[in-house]
Amino acid sequence: MLNRSRRAWWVAGVLAGALWLIACGYTGSSADAARPGKTVTVTLGAYNVENYFDRYNDPYTDDQGTAPKEAHEVKRLAQAIRAMRADFVGVVEMENEGELYRFANEHLPDLGYKNVYVGHRDYGRGINNGGMTRLPVGGVTTHRFWPLTVPGDERQWRFARDVIEFELRPAEGVTLHVFVLHFKSKRDSRRDPKSASWRLAEARGVRRLVEQRLAADPGALIALVGDFNDERGSAPLKHLLDERPRVLVDCHRNVPAARKITYLREPYRSQIDYILVSPALARCLKAGSAKVPTTALEGSDHAPVVATFELPVGRE
């Protein structure tokens, strides 16, 4: 047994060691990071960069019909994206991955967008979906062959632009599924005025994808980001947001109408770009973070959308 003098020295040593660890910033073992109550902050954004073409002719698309993006527009796009402060940016209307990679490295080198991907589905004009992120990526999935239908119509469609699914891993034990999409425009299609049936079929297809993920994991963290080419009261948005069971929530639902206009050209100014999220992710939305930034909008006919989430760590 320790005598009184030696015991006093031992206690003093333990206390001194503890104080030294605290001073060095030690707060516990690495397992503490996975305990309930810990969170990781992630900001998601989406931006239709409007016809971002390079100067090279792609023989498999009609890209020669659209001029390359002007240098002054590229500069304004970079300023707008910098103001978003997003960890992930879903990019719409980007011609190819090489051009997005060059844009990220030449104009945003300090933002850490090292993981870049652009799909290839649009064999018409050559405008595609993709994304860039500073978060770890577990995988990227294409849904270009997903069959799309509308009840009572014998026709079958595919996504006008591939829906790209990014599996983001912002922290150990945290998986975030982000789908980047760009629904068909309101130009008439064959036997489909304003392509209304085509867009509804796309909305139905995306909802099925979400429902599949939620059937496997009701607490899945899912986000749909991009250009839906329709307003809140349209059939595609109603199908996504209002049909029961409700599987998606509009992050910008409480933003005043005048402050969430994303398509900027008259006379069609309106919100057609969204961030829709699963119920579990909606509960992580940081109050007041869902916005439509207005910095340097001269590079596109759209404004970007952003929202920030506090994700629980260690749920898996």
C-alpha positions as a printed Julia matrix, in Angstrom:
316×3 Matrix{Float64}:
   0.0    0.0     0.0
   1.2    3.5    -0.8
   2.1    5.58    2.21
   0.48   8.98    2.6
   3.41  10.91    1.12
   3.82   8.65   -1.9
   0.03   8.64   -2.49
  -0.01  12.44   -2.56
   2.78  12.48   -5.14
   0.91   9.86   -7.26
  -2.36  11.86   -7.23
  -0.51  15.04   -8.12
   1.15  13.26  -11.04
  -2.17  11.98  -12.39
  -3.73  15.43  -12.17
  -0.75  17.02  -13.88
  -0.92  14.48  -16.69
  -4.63  15.11  -17.19
  -4.1   18.85  -17.32
  -1.33  18.38  -19.88
  -3.61  16.29  -22.15
  -6.37  18.91  -21.95
  -3.91  21.68  -22.75
  -2.76  19.72  -25.82
  -6.34  19.55  -27.06
  -7.0   15.88  -26.31
 -10.7   15.32  -25.67
 -10.95  11.54  -25.71
 -10.36   8.48  -27.87
 -11.03   8.41  -31.64
 -14.2    6.46  -30.86
 -15.68   9.6   -29.33
 -16.16  11.05  -32.84
 -18.73   8.34  -33.56
 -20.78   8.8   -30.42
 -24.36  10.08  -30.77
 -24.59  13.85  -30.67
 -21.6   14.43  -32.92
 -22.33  16.06  -36.3
 -20.57  16.98  -39.52
 -21.59  20.06  -41.49
 -22.2   19.66  -45.22
 -23.38  22.31  -47.68
 -25.0   21.12  -50.9
 -25.52  23.29  -53.95
 -26.66  23.06  -57.54
 -26.09  25.36  -60.48
 -27.27  25.31  -64.08
 -24.25  26.94  -65.72
 -26.08  27.42  -69.05
 -24.46  25.88  -72.11
 -20.94  25.46  -70.78
 -19.25  24.22  -73.96
 -15.57  23.96  -74.81
 -14.1   25.08  -78.13
 -13.7   21.56  -79.54
 -16.2   19.81  -81.78
 -17.69  16.61  -80.4
 -18.61  14.46  -83.44
 -21.32  12.65  -81.45
 -23.38  15.72  -80.5
 -24.67  18.92  -82.05
 -22.38  21.06  -79.91
 -21.25  23.09  -82.92
 -24.6   24.87  -82.75
 -23.67  26.54  -79.45
 -20.73  28.91  -78.97
 -18.09  28.11  -76.33
 -18.57  29.76  -72.96
 -17.19  33.28  -72.98
 -14.26  34.05  -70.65
 -16.14  36.79  -68.81
 -19.04  34.4   -68.19
 -16.7   31.74  -66.86
 -15.23  34.28  -64.46
 -18.67  35.21  -63.15
 -19.6   31.54  -62.74
 -16.5   31.03  -60.63
 -17.42  34.04  -58.47
 -20.96  32.71  -58.01
 -19.76  29.23  -57.04
 -17.19  30.66  -54.65
 -20.0   32.57  -52.92
 -22.0   29.35  -52.52
 -19.36  27.89  -50.17
 -20.66  24.43  -51.01
 -18.94  21.15  -50.24
 -20.72  19.62  -53.21
 -21.97  21.42  -56.33
 -24.3   19.63  -58.71
 -23.5   21.04  -62.15
 -26.08  21.17  -64.94
 -25.45  21.91  -68.65
 -21.74  21.07  -68.61
 -20.47  19.59  -71.87
 -17.93  17.14  -70.49
 -15.84  16.13  -67.51
 -12.62  17.53  -68.91
 -14.08  21.02  -69.11
 -15.45  20.86  -65.55
 -12.08  19.59  -64.29
 -10.3   22.45  -66.03
 -12.79  24.97  -64.65
 -12.36  23.71  -61.08
  -8.58  23.67  -61.26
  -8.06  26.95  -63.08
 -10.73  29.09  -61.44
 -11.37  27.48  -58.04
  -8.07  25.82  -57.11
  -8.28  26.76  -53.43
 -11.75  25.28  -52.86
 -10.57  21.68  -52.95
 -12.9   20.37  -55.65
 -10.67  17.4   -56.47
 -13.46  14.9   -57.16
 -15.11  15.79  -60.47
 -17.5   13.8   -62.63
 -19.74  14.53  -65.63
 -21.99  11.91  -67.22
 -22.75  11.53  -70.91
 -26.36  10.98  -71.89
 -27.46  13.87  -74.06
 -26.61  12.95  -77.65
 -28.52  16.0   -78.87
 -27.0   19.32  -77.86
 -24.44  17.76  -75.55
 -25.47  19.32  -72.21
 -24.83  16.93  -69.35
 -25.08  16.6   -65.58
 -22.23  16.2   -63.16
 -20.75  17.45  -59.93
 -17.63  18.54  -58.13
 -16.89  18.05  -54.47
 -14.22  18.25  -51.8
 -15.85  15.35  -49.94
 -14.81  11.71  -50.29
 -16.87   9.88  -52.9
 -17.8    6.24  -52.38
 -19.15   5.82  -55.89
 -21.04   7.33  -58.82
 -24.06   5.64  -60.41
 -25.7    6.34  -63.75
 -29.45   5.92  -64.29
 -29.46   6.6   -68.02
 -31.28   3.36  -68.85
 -33.97   3.7   -66.18
 -37.37   3.11  -67.9
 -39.9    5.92  -67.47
 -43.66   5.69  -67.92
 -46.9    7.53  -67.19
 -50.12   5.64  -66.31
 -52.5    5.39  -69.25
 -49.79   6.14  -71.83
 -48.17   3.35  -73.82
 -45.03   5.36  -74.46
 -41.77   4.85  -72.61
 -39.1    7.48  -72.04
 -35.63   7.8   -70.6
 -34.15  10.71  -68.72
 -33.48  13.62  -71.08
 -30.17  14.04  -69.25
 -28.74  11.24  -67.15
 -29.55  11.37  -63.45
 -26.18  11.03  -61.74
 -26.09   9.62  -58.2
 -23.12  10.57  -56.03
 -22.45   8.55  -52.89
 -20.72  11.03  -50.61
 -18.87  10.03  -47.44
 -18.41  13.25  -45.42
 -17.44  11.37  -42.25
 -16.91   7.83  -41.02
 -20.29   6.12  -40.83
 -22.09   8.83  -42.83
 -23.39   8.21  -46.36
 -25.16  10.92  -48.34
 -26.83  10.08  -51.67
 -27.03  13.1   -53.98
 -28.88  12.83  -57.31
 -28.07  15.53  -59.87
 -30.83  15.96  -62.44
 -32.03  18.14  -65.3
 -35.56  17.38  -66.44
 -36.73  17.88  -70.01
 -37.33  21.47  -71.06
 -40.78  22.84  -71.95
 -40.1   22.63  -75.66
 -42.66  20.49  -77.45
 -41.81  16.84  -78.03
 -43.49  14.41  -80.41
 -47.14  14.07  -79.33
 -46.22  15.8   -76.09
 -46.96  19.56  -75.9
 -44.35  21.31  -73.77
 -42.94  17.83  -73.01
 -45.27  17.71  -70.0
 -45.68  13.93  -70.07
 -41.94  13.39  -70.44
 -41.18  15.53  -67.36
 -43.88  13.77  -65.34
 -42.36  10.43  -66.35
 -38.97  11.69  -65.17
 -40.44  12.75  -61.83
 -42.09   9.36  -61.43
 -38.8    7.63  -62.21
 -36.83   9.71  -59.72
 -39.43   9.11  -57.03
 -39.09   5.35  -57.61
 -35.34   5.64  -57.09
 -35.89   7.48  -53.81
 -38.52   4.98  -52.66
 -36.11   2.12  -53.34
 -33.43   3.73  -51.18
 -35.91   4.44  -48.38
 -37.31   0.89  -48.5
 -33.79  -0.4   -47.84
 -33.08   2.28  -45.2
 -35.91   4.54  -43.96
 -33.3    6.83  -42.43
 -31.33   7.26  -45.65
 -29.89  10.71  -46.31
 -30.96  11.57  -49.87
 -30.94  14.81  -51.87
 -32.22  15.62  -55.35
 -30.54  18.73  -56.73
 -30.69  20.51  -60.05
 -32.97  21.96  -62.7
 -36.48  20.46  -62.63
 -37.72  22.78  -65.42
 -41.05  23.23  -63.64
 -42.63  25.28  -60.88
 -43.91  24.12  -57.51
 -47.53  23.73  -58.61
 -46.72  21.55  -61.64
 -47.62  17.87  -61.92
 -43.98  16.68  -61.65
 -43.31  18.67  -58.46
 -46.64  17.66  -56.95
 -45.81  14.03  -57.64
 -42.46  14.39  -55.91
 -43.58  16.45  -52.94
 -47.29  15.94  -52.31
 -48.13  12.32  -53.1
 -48.37  10.05  -50.08
 -46.39   8.71  -48.5
 -44.36  11.89  -48.62
 -40.77  10.96  -49.31
 -39.26  14.36  -50.14
 -39.16  17.85  -48.62
 -38.4   21.14  -50.41
 -35.54  22.82  -48.54
 -36.6   26.26  -49.82
 -40.28  25.91  -48.98
 -40.13  28.67  -46.34
 -38.09  31.12  -48.42
 -40.21  34.07  -49.67
 -41.17  33.7   -53.33
 -39.35  36.85  -54.39
 -36.1   35.49  -52.93
 -36.12  32.06  -54.56
 -36.33  32.88  -58.25
 -33.8   30.67  -60.03
 -34.67  31.16  -63.71
 -33.77  34.74  -64.46
 -35.04  35.54  -67.95
 -38.22  37.52  -68.52
 -41.05  36.78  -68.87
 -40.42  33.35  -67.31
 -38.75  34.35  -64.05
 -39.59  31.64  -61.54
 -38.18  28.92  -59.32
 -37.36  25.79  -61.3
 -34.16  24.72  -59.5
 -34.52  22.87  -56.2
 -32.92  20.9   -53.41
 -35.39  18.19  -52.37
 -34.39  15.9   -49.52
 -35.55  12.78  -47.71
 -37.29  13.19  -44.31
 -34.16  12.15  -42.39
 -32.03  14.71  -44.22
 -34.74  17.38  -43.84
 -34.41  17.01  -40.07
 -30.72  17.89  -40.43
 -31.36  21.13  -42.37
 -29.68  24.08  -40.69
 -32.23  26.82  -40.03
 -31.99  29.71  -42.49
 -29.34  28.02  -44.64
 -31.52  27.29  -47.7
 -30.89  30.18  -50.05
 -30.71  31.35  -53.64
 -27.42  33.27  -53.77
 -27.39  36.41  -55.89
 -23.64  36.97  -56.33
 -22.29  37.32  -59.89
 -25.29  35.94  -61.77
 -24.21  37.21  -65.19
 -22.58  33.89  -66.13
 -25.86  31.98  -66.55
 -29.59  32.39  -67.03
 -30.07  30.55  -63.72
 -29.25  31.32  -60.1
 -27.74  28.6   -57.91
 -29.4   26.99  -54.88
 -27.71  25.99  -51.61
 -28.59  24.43  -48.27
 -26.53  23.35  -45.25
 -27.04  20.24  -43.13
 -25.76  19.07  -39.74
 -25.42  15.32  -40.24
 -25.27  12.92  -37.28
 -22.03  10.95  -37.14
 -21.97   7.27  -36.32
 -25.48   6.23  -37.38
 -24.27   3.24  -39.42
